[in-house]
Amino acid sequence: MDEITEGVSKMNVAEFQKKNRIQVSNTKKPLFFYVNLTKRYMQQYNEVELSALGMAISTVVSIAEILKNNGFAVEKKIMTSTVEIKDDSRGRPVQKAKIEIVLGKTANFDELMAAAHEDGENGNGDD
């Protein structure tokens, strides 16, 4: 019984670590959807991990740069790697570049968010 309890507690830790991850696609949502989502995640978790494969890497870099340049985020860690993805159309695995960028709140993040809220920013990118 102890083994099961230990396994479940490890699983909960792993799940918690992934709650602040945003997997970015360059085809599913517009850039500012991810910028605003990242801000909301930082409000909730204080830091966020942006992750992308292949062609979406430039989108993740753009999100991070927008948030850094506007004073919302600081870069904590950047990791790059190559992952093997099974390509059904070719029937064999293909190598894809992967990036993970961890962003944290700046000291004045909350002030900036409050000021943006007062300016009538509705957070959906339709401003």
Buried (B, 14 or more C-beta within 10 A) or exposed (E): EEEEEEEEEEEEEEEEEEEBBBBBEBEEEEBBBBBBBBBEBBEEBEBBBBBBBBEBBEBBBBBBEBBBEEEBBBEEEBEEEEEEEEEEEEEEEEEBBBBBBBBBBBEEBEEBBEEBEEEEBEBEBEE
